[in-house]
Amino acid sequence: MSIKNKALDKETSDKISFMAYIVPAFAETYKMNVQDAFFYLKKYGAWDFLNKHWWALHTDSTFWAVRSLYNVCYQNGGLK
């Protein structure tokens, strides 16, 4: 079976959609471009946090989801 023929399950699709939404929201909030925001989240542990807890974060408002990512970064040495 090729990758083209394999459809994503709904949870994976929802996760990708949320992550594609929240990273630009984080970037906009903290006046970064999206690529810098992604690398910032990776560097300070928020990307792993997002991967693990996306389901809970997506039920929150955008403000609180972004704030949670900020808090993880801050706790791991991020200063932005």
C-alpha positions in Angstrom: 0.0 0.0 0.0 1.4 3.4 -0.9 1.2 6.4 1.3 -1.1 8.1 -1.2 -3.7 5.5 -0.7 -3.6 5.5 3.1 -6.1 8.0 4.6 -5.3 9.6 7.9 -7.5 8.6 10.8 -9.7 11.4 12.2 -7.7 11.9 15.4 -4.4 12.3 13.4 -6.1 14.7 11.0 -7.6 16.7 13.9 -4.2 16.8 15.6 -2.4 18.1 12.5 -5.1 20.7 11.9 -4.8 22.0 15.5 -1.1 22.1 15.4 -1.2 23.9 12.1 -3.5 26.4 13.7 -1.8 27.0 17.1 1.8 27.5 15.9 0.8 30.5 13.8 -1.4 31.8 16.7 1.6 31.5 19.0 3.8 33.3 16.4 1.3 36.2 16.0 0.9 36.6 19.8 4.6 36.8 20.4 5.4 38.8 17.2 7.5 36.0 15.6 7.4 34.5 12.1 5.9 31.0 12.0 9.2 29.3 11.4 10.9 31.0 14.3 7.9 30.1 16.5 8.1 26.5 15.5 11.9 26.3 16.4 11.3 28.2 19.6 8.6 25.8 20.6 10.9 22.9 19.8 13.9 24.3 21.6 12.0 25.0 24.8 10.0 21.8 25.0 6.6 23.1 24.1 6.4 21.1 20.8 6.7 17.9 22.8 4.1 19.2 25.2 1.8 20.1 22.3 2.2 16.7 20.8 1.4 15.0 24.1 -1.5 17.3 25.2 -3.0 18.6 22.0 -6.3 17.1 22.8 -6.7 19.1 26.0 -5.2 22.2 24.5 -7.6 22.2 21.6 -10.6 22.4 23.9 -9.3 25.6 25.5 -9.5 29.0 24.0 -6.7 30.1 21.7 -5.5 32.5 24.4 -5.1 29.9 27.0 -3.6 27.3 24.7 -1.0 29.8 23.5 -0.4 30.8 27.1 0.1 27.2 28.1 2.8 26.8 25.4 4.4 30.0 26.6 4.5 28.7 30.2 6.2 25.5 29.1 8.8 27.5 27.2 9.3 29.8 30.1 9.8 26.9 32.5 12.4 25.4 30.2 14.5 28.6 29.8 12.6 30.5 27.1 12.6 34.2 27.6 10.3 35.6 24.9 
